Amino acid sequence: MFQTFDNVNDPSHGKTRLAALRAELDRRGLQGFLVPLADEHQGEYIPASARRLLWLTGFAGSAGLAVVLKDRAAIFVDGRYTLQVREQVDLEVIEPHHLVEEPPHGWLKTVVGKGDRIGFDPWLMTAAEVERFETALAAVGAELVATEGNPVDAVWADQPPPPQGRVSLFPESLAGTSAEAKLARLAEAIGKAGADAAVLTRPDSIAWAFNIRGADVPHTPEALSFAILRKAGRPSLFIDGGKLDNAVRDRLEQIAAVEPPAALAPALSALACPVLVDKASAAYEVARRIEAGGGKVVAGADPVVLPKALKNPTELAGIRAAHVRDGVAMVRFLAWIDREAPKGGLDEIAVTKKLEEFRVATGALRDISFDTIAGAGPNAAIPHYHVSTASNRKVEPDGILLVDSGAQYEDGTTDITRTMIVGTPTGEMADRFTRVLIGHIRLALARFPKGTTGAHLDILARETLWEAGLDFDHGTGHGVGHYLSVHEGPARIAKAGHVPLEPGMLLSNEPGYYKAGAWGIRIENLVIVTAPEAIDGGERPMMGFETVTLAPIDRRLIRPDLMAPRERAWLDAYHAEVRDKLLSLIDDDADRAWLVAATAPLSA
């Protein structure tokens, strides 16, 4: 299994671990400390050695921050985790807060006193985050203090060691472009940004730029490392040599100076020139060392993020092939669910294991792209639910089962959510499902001009829910990497998605609805932004979306009377495409018959 079901969090430790941390803070003369869910690279998936927030609080989500003061502690999470956090932390000693509605820097400003010194690890927070906290604390006469070493590490007796995953070369036949060509393109972009060098702190950016992949963090094939790129001259790659075999080292030394991680700090201090730094993703310590050494920080976007998001024709071909392969696994899985769930013997762990089994059977699975979310009944109402032996629920008759999952194949990364009914849905379930489906379809059908952002399109996925007084608290879509992170920037479809969409971007389309304590619904496909095309009678070419995910959507949960003719037509056409592309690739007669029935026209 690529995931485990151990109950990794234990709220009962919160009281004693907070006490130990407070003693360490008192020794350092600090009245508080910030504990983000982050490592030095600010990635979404972090190694066990950096999961300080989980160790301290018990919260096992993928985003959050704790503020520990002398007499109180708070944890801040976004809308995906408002239910989960209350189940995973000791509410007697830790107060949950909404990260967006009550930002931690704003809250902290109201509870600290004049002269208080609040510590933070300068390698675990970005310059942009630090600036927000500094401004808030200065307004009340308090101070934000960078610590030498992390106080949590000082009291974490059994902290795991840093990861040592092996690095592999990513073939140009799949990347579509050589590392030399990518680095030359990036060097030109650095010059255009008014800099002589750029610091890369995101491992997925480094993986793309150097055509490598790694195995340091769960489900994302990246190697924890840093790089300095130059407008002129060889780049430097800072990576643990123990991760490199001779062939990988020889190849990397052809294109870069390969140095140990310990060489990064002095190298930053030696950059006495304009240096491009992404303050939204680079650790605060990066900018601090450059400026202390006499360099000038040029604030700007990581130069890799946009070109990485614009998949080239080779990458797009791999992505389409990966989704056909994954579609076969999904059809086998969905057919199995329909046969087995009514018997009453399934639970969330069994569902998760079986889905991974079908993906392994493709012969091409390298990993899953994130821990599968298999939520039955009330657990489906937790958007980023993680099943464990403690939370595992039976799949009940006449109940909803939501499965959000993805795969890492070497030619592409997948991410798909399907919501299924086991038995007969209630009228409310069908109404909500159909409204979510309508939003999904309206977004899939969107045509839009150059310069359109995800924020412009987000309403398409929500309008039908809004009409009924409903909404969902997560973004409608995120970028997806090419055999890299399942969540990548810079574009997204969300209320705050302000980066223009461009052809070649791969994004998710995943509206949902969640009835707390009862059930949840989400329908997710991945889509590619298409090149602008003329429209008959139109005056401007328009972009659109190509849906690449291939799996039936549960027709039993749909109320066709709520749907417009073009929406019903889209669904019928989508199901016909799923059937046409997958049927010949499925060997089992029962699975083939299931696929034919599941993709029948809506009126049938």
C-alpha positions in Angstrom: 0.0 0.0 0.0 1.1 3.5 -0.8 -0.8 4.8 2.2 -1.4 3.6 5.7 -4.4 3.7 8.0 -2.6 4.2 11.3 -4.2 6.8 13.6 -1.3 9.2 13.3 -2.7 11.9 15.5 -3.3 11.7 19.3 -4.9 14.8 20.9 -4.0 13.5 24.3 -0.4 14.5 23.9 -1.3 18.2 23.3 -1.2 19.2 27.0 2.2 17.7 27.8 3.9 18.7 24.6 2.6 22.3 24.8 4.0 22.4 28.4 7.4 21.2 27.2 7.5 23.8 24.4 6.4 26.6 26.8 9.3 25.7 29.1 11.7 25.9 26.1 10.3 29.3 25.1 10.6 30.6 28.6 14.3 29.5 28.6 14.8 31.5 25.4 13.0 34.6 26.7 10.0 34.2 24.3 6.4 34.8 25.2 5.1 32.9 22.2 6.1 30.9 19.1 4.6 30.2 15.6 4.4 26.6 14.4 3.4 26.4 10.8 2.8 23.1 8.8 5.9 23.7 6.7 9.4 22.6 5.9 12.3 24.7 4.5 10.8 24.4 1.0 7.2 25.5 1.8 5.8 22.4 0.0 2.4 20.9 0.6 3.8 17.5 1.3 6.5 17.5 3.9 8.7 14.8 5.4 7.9 13.2 8.8 10.9 15.1 10.2 9.2 18.4 9.5 5.7 17.6 10.8 6.0 19.7 13.9 2.4 20.8 13.9 1.1 17.2 13.9 3.5 16.2 16.7 2.6 19.2 18.8 -1.2 19.4 18.3 -2.4 16.2 16.7 -3.8 18.0 13.6 -3.1 15.8 10.6 -4.4 18.1 7.8 -2.2 19.4 4.9 -2.4 23.1 5.9 -2.4 25.0 9.2 -0.5 27.1 11.7 -0.5 27.1 15.5 0.3 30.0 17.8 1.6 29.0 21.2 1.5 31.6 23.9 2.3 31.4 27.6 -1.3 30.9 28.7 -3.2 29.9 25.5 -2.7 28.2 22.2 -4.6 28.5 18.9 -4.6 26.6 15.6 -5.7 28.1 12.3 -7.0 26.0 9.5 -8.9 26.7 6.3 -12.5 25.7 5.3 -11.4 22.2 4.3 -10.5 21.3 7.9 -13.0 23.1 10.1 -14.6 19.8 11.1 -11.5 17.7 11.1 -9.5 20.0 13.4 -12.1 19.7 16.2 -11.8 15.9 16.1 -8.0 15.9 16.1 -6.8 18.4 18.7 -7.4 18.7 22.4 -10.0 21.5 22.6 -9.3 22.1 26.2 -5.9 23.5 25.5 -6.0 24.5 21.8 -8.6 26.9 20.2 -9.5 26.2 16.6 -9.9 29.3 14.3 -10.6 29.8 10.6 -7.5 30.7 8.7 -9.2 33.0 6.3 -12.0 34.5 8.3 -9.7 35.2 11.3 -6.1 35.3 10.1 -3.5 34.4 12.7 -1.6 37.7 12.5 -4.8 39.6 13.1 -5.8 37.3 16.1 -2.3 37.5 17.5 -2.4 41.3 17.5 -5.4 41.2 19.8 -3.9 38.9 22.5 -0.3 39.9 22.9 1.0 42.6 25.1 3.5 45.4 24.7 7.1 44.2 24.8 6.1 40.5 24.1 8.6 38.6 21.9 7.0 36.1 19.6 9.5 33.6 18.0 9.5 32.0 14.6 11.8 29.7 12.6 13.1 31.8 9.7 13.4 28.7 7.5 9.7 27.7 7.9 8.0 31.0 7.0 8.0 33.0 3.8 9.1 36.6 3.7 5.5 37.6 2.9 4.2 35.8 6.0 6.8 37.3 8.2 6.0 40.8 7.0 2.4 40.3 7.9 3.2 39.2 11.4 5.8 41.9 11.9 3.4 44.6 10.9 0.6 43.3 13.2 2.9 42.9 16.2 4.6 46.2 15.8 1.2 47.9 15.9 0.8 46.8 19.5 4.4 47.2 20.6 5.3 43.5 20.3 8.2 42.0 18.4 8.6 39.1 16.0 11.9 37.3 16.7 13.8 34.9 14.4 15.1 31.9 16.4 18.4 30.1 16.1 17.2 26.5 15.7 13.6 25.5 16.2 12.3 25.2 19.8 10.0 22.4 18.8 13.0 20.3 17.7 14.6 20.9 21.1 11.7 19.1 22.9 10.9 16.5 20.2 12.9 13.6 21.5 12.0 11.1 18.8 12.0 13.4 15.8 12.6 11.3 12.6 15.8 12.0 10.5 15.6 13.9 7.2 14.6 11.8 4.2 17.1 10.1 1.9 15.1 9.3 -1.2 16.9 8.3 -4.3 17.0 10.7 -7.2 16.2 9.6 -10.7 16.6 11.2 -14.1 13.3 12.2 -15.8 13.6 11.2 -19.5 13.4 13.9 -22.2 11.1 11.6 -24.1 8.5 12.3 -21.4 9.6 15.8 -20.5 9.5 17.0 -24.1 12.4 19.4 -23.4 16.0 19.0 -22.3 17.2 20.4 -19.0 19.7 22.5 -20.9 16.9 24.1 -22.9 14.9 24.8 -19.7 17.8 26.3 -17.9 18.7 28.6 -20.8 15.0 29.7 -20.9 15.1 30.4 -17.2 18.4 32.3 -17.4 16.7 34.6 -20.0 13.7 35.1 -17.7 16.0 36.0 -14.8 17.6 38.7 -16.9 14.2 40.1 -17.9 13.3 40.3 -14.3 16.2 42.6 -13.6 18.3 40.1 -11.7 21.6 38.3 -12.1 20.5 35.2 -10.2 17.4 33.5 -8.8 17.0 31.2 -5.8 14.8 28.2 -6.3 13.4 26.8 -3.1 10.5 24.7 -4.4 11.5 21.1 -5.0 9.0 20.7 -7.8 10.5 23.7 -9.6 13.9 22.1 -9.3 12.6 18.8 -10.5 11.1 20.4 -13.6 14.2 22.6 -14.3 16.8 19.8 -14.0 14.6 17.0 -15.3 14.9 14.9 -12.2 12.5 13.2 -9.8 12.9 12.1 -6.2 11.3 10.2 -3.3 11.7 12.4 -0.3 8.0 13.2 0.5 4.8 11.2 0.3 3.1 10.9 -3.1 5.1 13.6 -4.8 8.2 12.5 -6.8 10.5 15.4 -5.8 13.9 15.6 -4.1 14.3 18.1 -1.3 16.9 20.5 -2.6 17.7 24.1 -3.4 19.2 25.7 -6.5 20.7 29.0 -7.5 20.2 29.9 -11.2 22.3 32.6 -12.9 21.7 34.9 -15.8 25.2 33.9 -17.0 27.1 31.0 -15.7 26.4 27.5 -14.3 23.6 27.0 -11.9 24.2 25.5 -8.5 22.2 22.6 -7.1 22.3 22.0 -3.3 21.3 18.4 -2.6 22.4 15.6 -0.3 24.9 13.6 -2.2 23.6 10.4 -0.6 20.5 10.7 -2.8 22.5 10.5 -6.0 24.0 7.4 -7.7 26.9 7.8 -10.1 24.8 8.1 -13.2 22.6 10.8 -11.8 25.5 12.7 -10.3 27.4 12.5 -13.6 24.4 13.9 -15.5 23.7 16.7 -13.1 27.4 17.7 -13.0 27.1 18.2 -16.8 24.6 21.1 -16.3 25.3 22.4 -12.7 27.6 22.6 -9.8 26.4 20.0 -7.4 27.0 21.0 -3.8 25.9 19.8 -0.3 23.0 21.5 1.5 25.3 23.0 4.0 26.9 25.1 1.2 23.6 26.9 0.6 23.7 29.5 3.4 27.2 30.8 2.5 26.3 30.8 -1.2 23.3 33.0 -0.4 25.5 35.4 1.6 27.9 35.5 -1.4 25.3 36.7 -3.9 26.3 40.4 -4.0 24.1 41.1 -6.9 20.3 41.5 -7.7 18.7 38.2 -6.8 15.2 37.1 -7.8 13.4 35.7 -4.8 9.7 34.6 -4.7 8.7 36.0 -1.3 5.4 34.0 -1.5 7.2 30.7 -1.5 10.9 31.2 -0.4 11.8 31.0 3.3 12.4 34.3 5.0 15.9 33.2 5.8 16.8 33.2 2.1 16.1 36.9 1.6 17.7 37.7 5.0 21.0 36.1 4.1 21.2 37.6 0.7 20.6 41.1 2.1 23.0 40.6 5.0 25.7 39.6 2.4 25.2 42.8 0.4 22.9 41.4 -2.3 19.7 43.0 -3.4 16.5 41.0 -3.3 14.4 41.4 -6.5 10.9 40.3 -5.4 9.1 38.3 -8.1 7.5 35.0 -9.0 9.5 31.8 -9.0 10.6 31.8 -12.7 9.8 28.1 -13.0 6.2 28.1 -11.9 4.5 29.5 -15.0 6.5 27.5 -17.6 6.0 24.4 -15.6 2.3 24.9 -15.6 2.2 25.4 -19.4 2.5 21.8 -20.5 4.1 21.2 -23.8 2.7 18.8 -26.5 4.8 15.8 -25.2 3.6 16.4 -21.6 0.0 16.7 -22.7 0.2 13.5 -24.7 1.5 11.7 -21.6 -1.3 13.3 -19.5 -4.0 12.0 -21.9 -2.4 8.5 -21.9 -2.2 8.4 -18.1 -5.9 9.3 -17.9 -7.0 6.6 -20.2 -5.0 4.1 -18.1 -6.4 5.5 -14.9 -9.9 5.5 -16.4 -9.7 1.7 -16.9 -8.8 1.3 -13.2 -11.6 3.6 -12.2 -14.2 1.7 -14.2 -13.1 -1.6 -12.7 -13.3 0.0 -9.3 -16.7 1.6 -9.8 -18.2 -1.6 -11.2 -16.8 -3.5 -8.2 -18.4 -1.0 -5.8 -21.7 -1.4 -7.5 -21.5 -5.2 -7.1 -20.1 -5.4 -3.6 -21.4 -2.4 -1.7 -25.1 -3.5 -1.6 -23.9 -6.7 0.2 -23.1 -4.6 3.2 -19.5 -5.9 3.8 -17.5 -2.9 2.7 -15.9 -0.2 4.8 -13.7 2.8 3.9 -10.4 1.0 4.2 -11.5 -1.9 2.1 -12.6 0.6 -0.6 -9.3 2.4 -0.5 -7.3 -0.8 -0.7 -9.3 -2.1 -3.6 -8.9 1.1 -5.6 -5.2 1.0 -5.2 -5.2 -2.6 -6.2 -6.9 -1.7 -9.5 -4.3 1.0 -10.2 -1.4 -1.3 -9.3 -2.9 -3.8 -11.9 -2.2 -1.2 -14.7 1.5 -2.1 -14.3 2.5 1.6 -14.5 1.6 3.0 -11.0 4.5 4.7 -9.3 2.6 6.0 -6.4 -0.8 7.5 -5.5 -0.9 11.3 -5.9 -2.3 11.8 -2.4 -3.9 9.8 0.3 -7.2 8.5 -1.0 -10.3 10.2 0.5 -12.9 7.5 0.9 -15.7 8.9 3.0 -18.9 7.1 3.8 -21.9 8.9 5.2 -20.9 11.7 7.6 -17.2 11.2 6.7 -18.0 12.3 3.1 -18.9 15.7 4.6 -15.2 16.3 5.6 -13.6 17.6 2.3 -10.1 16.3 3.1 -11.0 13.3 5.3 -8.3 10.7 5.9 -9.5 7.3 6.9 -7.8 5.6 9.7 -8.4 2.4 11.7 -10.1 4.7 14.3 -12.4 6.6 11.9 -13.1 3.7 9.5 -16.9 3.5 8.7 -19.0 0.9 7.0 -20.5 1.7 3.6 -24.2 1.8 4.6 -27.3 1.1 2.4 -29.0 4.1 0.9 -25.9 6.2 1.8 -23.4 8.2 -0.1 -19.8 7.2 -0.7 -17.3 9.8 -1.8 -14.0 8.8 -3.2 -11.4 11.4 -4.1 -8.1 9.8 -5.3 -5.3 10.1 -7.8 -2.3 8.3 -9.3 1.3 9.1 -10.1 2.2 7.5 -13.4 5.5 8.5 -15.0 3.7 10.1 -17.9 1.1 11.9 -15.9 -0.6 12.7 -12.6 -4.3 12.1 -12.1 -6.9 13.4 -9.6 -10.5 12.3 -9.7 -13.5 12.4 -7.4 -16.7 10.4 -7.8 -19.7 10.4 -5.5 -21.8 7.3 -5.5 -25.1 6.2 -4.0 -25.4 2.7 -2.5 -29.1 2.0 -2.9 -31.7 4.9 -3.2 -30.9 8.5 -2.7 -33.1 10.9 -0.8 -34.6 13.8 -2.7 -32.2 16.2 -1.0 -29.2 14.1 -2.0 -30.3 14.1 -5.7 -31.1 17.8 -5.6 -27.6 18.7 -4.2 -25.8 16.3 -6.5 -27.5 17.7 -9.5 -26.7 21.3 -8.5 -23.0 20.3 -8.1 -23.1 18.5 -11.4 -24.6 21.5 -13.2 -21.8 23.7 -11.8 -19.2 21.2 -13.0 -20.7 21.1 -16.5 -21.1 24.8 -16.8 -17.4 25.2 -16.0 -16.5 22.4 -18.4 -18.5 24.2 -21.2 -17.0 27.7 -20.5 -15.5 29.7 -23.3 -13.3 32.7 -22.3 -10.9 35.2 -23.8 -7.3 35.8 -23.1 -6.7 37.3 -19.7 -9.5 35.4 -18.0 -8.7 34.3 -14.5 -10.0 31.5 -12.3 -11.8 34.0 -10.2 -13.8 35.1 -13.3 -15.0 31.5 -13.9 -15.5 30.4 -10.3 -19.1 31.6 -10.2 -20.0 29.1 -13.0 -19.5 26.3 -10.6 -21.4 27.9 -7.7 -24.3 29.7 -9.2 -26.8 26.9 -9.0 -25.8 26.2 -5.4 -26.1 29.9 -4.5 -29.6 29.9 -6.0 -30.6 27.4 -3.3 -28.7 29.2 -0.5 -25.8 26.7 -0.6 -22.0 26.9 -1.2 -18.7 25.0 -0.6 -15.7 26.3 1.3 -12.8 25.1 -0.9 -11.6 26.3 -4.3 -13.3 25.0 -7.4 -10.0 24.0 -9.1 -6.3 23.8 -8.7 -3.4 23.3 -11.0 -1.9 19.8 -11.4 1.7 18.9 -12.2 3.1 16.5 -14.8 4.4 13.6 -12.7 4.9 16.1 -9.9 2.7 17.7 -7.3 -1.1 17.1 -7.6 -1.5 20.7 -6.4 0.5 23.3 -8.3 0.3 27.0 -9.2 0.2 29.6 -10.4 -3.4 29.4 -11.7 -6.5 28.1 -9.9 -10.2 28.3 -10.2 -11.3 30.0 -7.0 -12.6 33.3 -5.6 -9.0 34.3 -5.1 -7.6 32.8 -8.4 -6.1 35.9 -10.1 -3.6 34.4 -12.5 -4.8 34.4 -16.1 -5.5 30.9 -17.6 -3.3 30.0 -20.5 -3.3 27.1 -23.0 -1.6 24.0 -21.7 -2.5 24.5 -18.1 -3.9 21.4 -16.4 -6.5 22.2 -13.7 -9.2 20.4 -11.7 -12.9 21.1 -11.9 -14.3 20.0 -8.6 -17.3 21.8 -7.1 -19.0 20.1 -4.1 -21.5 20.4 -1.3 -21.2 19.1 2.2 -24.0 18.5 4.7 -22.1 18.4 8.0 -22.7 15.2 10.0 -24.7 13.6 7.2 -23.0 13.3 3.7 -21.0 15.1 1.1 -20.8 15.4 -2.6 -17.9 16.3 -5.0 -17.5 15.7 -8.7 -14.0 16.2 -10.0 -12.4 15.9 -13.5 -9.1 17.3 -14.7 -9.2 19.7 -17.7 -6.7 21.2 -20.0 -7.0 24.8 -21.1 -7.3 24.8 -24.9 -5.8 27.2 -27.4 -8.0 30.2 -28.5 -10.3 29.3 -31.4 -12.6 31.4 -33.5 -16.3 31.1 -32.8 -18.7 31.3 -35.7 -20.0 34.9 -35.9 -17.7 36.0 -33.1 -15.2 38.7 -32.9 -12.6 37.3 -30.6 -11.0 33.8 -30.3 -11.9 32.0 -27.1 -10.1 29.4 -25.0 -12.0 26.6 -23.3 -11.4 23.3 -21.5 -10.7 19.8 -22.7 -11.8 17.3 -20.1 -9.2 14.5 -19.8 -10.6 12.4 -16.8 -12.5 9.4 -18.0 -15.0 7.7 -15.6 -18.8 7.6 -15.4 -20.7 10.0 -13.2 -23.4 8.3 -11.1 -26.7 8.8 -13.1 -28.8 7.5 -10.2 -28.1 10.7 -8.2 -29.2 13.0 -11.0 -32.4 14.9 -11.4 -32.6 15.6 -15.2 -35.5 18.0 -14.7 -33.1 20.5 -13.1 -30.7 20.4 -16.0 -30.8 22.6 -19.2 -30.7 20.8 -22.6 -27.0 21.8 -23.2 -26.1 20.4 -19.8 -27.8 17.1 -20.4 -26.1 17.0 -23.9 -22.7 17.5 -22.3 -23.2 14.7 -19.9 -24.4 12.3 -22.6 -21.4 13.3 -24.9 -19.0 12.9 -22.0 -20.3 9.4 -21.2 -20.1 8.4 -24.8 -16.5 9.5 -24.9 -15.7 7.5 -21.7 -17.4 4.4 -23.2 -15.6 4.8 -26.6 -12.2 5.3 -25.2 -12.3 2.6 -22.5 -14.6 -0.2 -23.5 -12.1 -2.0 -25.7 -9.4 -1.8 -23.0 -11.6 -3.7 -20.4 -11.3 -7.5 -20.4 -13.9 -8.6 -17.9 -17.4 -9.0 -19.5 -19.2 -7.9 -16.3 -17.1 -4.7 -16.1 -17.8 -4.1 -19.8 -21.5 -4.5 -19.3 -21.4 -2.2 -16.3 -19.7 0.5 -18.3 -22.2 0.3 -21.1 -25.1 0.7 -18.6 -23.3 3.4 -16.6 -22.7 5.6 -19.7 -26.1 5.2 -21.3 -27.8 8.5 -22.3 -29.5 10.4 -19.5 -32.9 9.9 -21.0 -32.4 6.1 -21.3 
